[in-house]
């Protein structure tokens, strides 16, 4: 009797422990799958944007938080957000943030996430514009420090490319799509090639899909039609040649139209912004325009963070606000519009879903190409190789936040500079 009782007690404790583990597991799942509060959404996006140097860095941080830590999205679901962000004009990192907000809390979540992703670099670049004559601001544009930060960014982007490739590229056709995309991006320049690459990848997946039949059904509400007409009107205004008088007076609507046509991020925007802001009557000199892009890597956010700086030079703080709203609000509205209708097609149309799979594979090439471009424009010296190795170990092995890596690199660079090392 005693032996039997003794044998049963561990079983009871084991069952109790298993129940406790199960309850914790269910509690954790409920916490992760519950609705995200708007304040939490704003706080998280704001913090990630404030600590992300470059739009691709923001994308990587969003993936780390919402896919790996919080598990709000699966890798495939998040890759859909990234693929659609590349397909849509505007700042790619902000486009992903807006989609995250929309997926978690609907339209109001999209507005909150978009505002939170823009606010950090708006404040930083507007402050730079306010005090850009100060020696301290010019010291931040030291080429050596910017190159060190670029190496850390390359390590973060490279790690993200490795993870996305493992998750998204499996079949031979997907590998072919990713490889061809890399070759095209490394050898051909221009936004036309960018757009054609995305369209070609999707078309290849559509044609190669084993599914046949089915019709694409896209129904637009009256509000959707108004949005489309408004965006078309802004594009027409941007494309129409105007006299200097009207070009100056309509600078913000024209900037909004330009924002709806800018694919590929900030580098594709440089000639467009130069033509808009160096126009007679606006007062932005070529030297000031160049300084804005020089300070851009020092500030968090995508390369399009130069817009508040340029807006401030035109019209002070009101100009910074108007320029930021003009560039980022239309593209934010467009990405929500595209997300809503694309999500329906992914659920109902197999050929469309297969096309998106090829598109996801092709978008991994943008990350690899970004690493190659950064490597081409930084000195090939031992110090930068050490920085790259240090960043990879910190990010991949120890899971350190990227801002901590930036801070350590900045401190070491500053100490070496004070000691006379170059």
BELJOUR-V374530 format. One record per backbone hydrogen bond with DSSP energy under -1.0 kcal/mol. CO is the residue of the C=O (numbers start at 1). NH is the residue of the N-H. If there is no record, write none. Layout:
# BELJOUR-V374530
co={CO | CO}
nh={NH | NH}
This chain:
# BELJOUR-V374530
co={1 | 2 | 3 | 4 | 5 | 8 | 9 | 10 | 11 | 12 | 13 | 14 | 15 | 16 | 17 | 18 | 19 | 20 | 21 | 22 | 23 | 24 | 25 | 26 | 27 | 28 | 29 | 30 | 37 | 38 | 39 | 40 | 41 | 42 | 43 | 44 | 45 | 46 | 47 | 49 | 52 | 52 | 54 | 55 | 56 | 57 | 58 | 59 | 60 | 61 | 62 | 63 | 63 | 64 | 65 | 66 | 66 | 74 | 75 | 76 | 77 | 78 | 79 | 80 | 81 | 82 | 83 | 84 | 91 | 92 | 93 | 94 | 95 | 96 | 97 | 98 | 99 | 100 | 101 | 102 | 106 | 107 | 108 | 109 | 110 | 111 | 112 | 113 | 114 | 115 | 118 | 119 | 120 | 121 | 122 | 123 | 124 | 125 | 126 | 127 | 131 | 134 | 135 | 136 | 139 | 142 | 143 | 144 | 145 | 146 | 147 | 148 | 149 | 150 | 151 | 152 | 153 | 154 | 155 | 156 | 157 | 158 | 159 | 160 | 161 | 162 | 163 | 164 | 165 | 171 | 172 | 173 | 174 | 175 | 176 | 177 | 178 | 179 | 180 | 181 | 182 | 183 | 184 | 190 | 191 | 192 | 193 | 194 | 195 | 196 | 197 | 198 | 199 | 200 | 201 | 202 | 203 | 204 | 221 | 222 | 223 | 224 | 225 | 226 | 227 | 228 | 229 | 230 | 231 | 232 | 233 | 234 | 235 | 236 | 243 | 244 | 245 | 246 | 248 | 250 | 251 | 252 | 253 | 254 | 255 | 256 | 258 | 261 | 262 | 269 | 270 | 271 | 272 | 273 | 274 | 279 | 285 | 286 | 287 | 288 | 289 | 290 | 291 | 295 | 295 | 301 | 302 | 303 | 304 | 306 | 307 | 308 | 309 | 310 | 311 | 312 | 316 | 317 | 318 | 319 | 320 | 321 | 322 | 323 | 324 | 325 | 328 | 329 | 330 | 331 | 332 | 333 | 334 | 335 | 336 | 337 | 338 | 339 | 340 | 341 | 342 | 343 | 344 | 345 | 349 | 350 | 351 | 352 | 353 | 354 | 355 | 356 | 357 | 358 | 359 | 362 | 364 | 365 | 366 | 367 | 368 | 369 | 370 | 371 | 372 | 373 | 379 | 381 | 382 | 383 | 384 | 385 | 386 | 387 | 388 | 389 | 390 | 391 | 392 | 393 | 393 | 394 | 401 | 402 | 403 | 404 | 405 | 406 | 407 | 408 | 409 | 410 | 411 | 412 | 413 | 414 | 415 | 416}
nh={5 | 6 | 7 | 8 | 9 | 12 | 13 | 14 | 15 | 16 | 17 | 18 | 19 | 20 | 21 | 22 | 23 | 24 | 25 | 26 | 27 | 28 | 29 | 30 | 31 | 32 | 33 | 34 | 41 | 42 | 43 | 44 | 45 | 46 | 47 | 48 | 49 | 50 | 51 | 52 | 54 | 301 | 58 | 59 | 60 | 61 | 62 | 63 | 64 | 65 | 66 | 67 | 68 | 69 | 70 | 72 | 73 | 78 | 79 | 80 | 81 | 82 | 83 | 84 | 85 | 86 | 87 | 88 | 95 | 96 | 97 | 98 | 99 | 100 | 101 | 102 | 103 | 104 | 105 | 106 | 110 | 111 | 112 | 113 | 114 | 115 | 116 | 117 | 118 | 119 | 122 | 123 | 124 | 125 | 126 | 127 | 128 | 129 | 130 | 131 | 134 | 138 | 139 | 140 | 142 | 146 | 147 | 148 | 149 | 150 | 151 | 152 | 153 | 154 | 155 | 156 | 157 | 158 | 159 | 160 | 161 | 162 | 163 | 164 | 165 | 166 | 167 | 168 | 169 | 175 | 176 | 177 | 178 | 179 | 180 | 181 | 182 | 183 | 184 | 185 | 186 | 187 | 188 | 194 | 195 | 196 | 197 | 198 | 199 | 200 | 201 | 202 | 203 | 204 | 205 | 206 | 207 | 208 | 225 | 226 | 227 | 228 | 229 | 230 | 231 | 232 | 233 | 234 | 235 | 236 | 237 | 238 | 239 | 240 | 247 | 248 | 249 | 250 | 251 | 254 | 255 | 256 | 257 | 258 | 259 | 260 | 261 | 263 | 90 | 273 | 274 | 275 | 276 | 277 | 278 | 282 | 289 | 290 | 291 | 292 | 293 | 294 | 295 | 298 | 299 | 54 | 305 | 306 | 307 | 310 | 311 | 312 | 313 | 314 | 315 | 316 | 320 | 321 | 322 | 323 | 324 | 325 | 326 | 327 | 328 | 329 | 332 | 333 | 334 | 335 | 336 | 337 | 338 | 339 | 340 | 341 | 342 | 343 | 344 | 345 | 346 | 347 | 348 | 349 | 353 | 354 | 355 | 356 | 357 | 358 | 359 | 360 | 361 | 362 | 363 | 365 | 368 | 369 | 370 | 371 | 372 | 373 | 374 | 375 | 376 | 377 | 381 | 385 | 386 | 387 | 388 | 389 | 390 | 391 | 392 | 393 | 394 | 395 | 396 | 397 | 398 | 400 | 405 | 406 | 407 | 408 | 409 | 410 | 411 | 412 | 413 | 414 | 415 | 416 | 417 | 418 | 419 | 421}
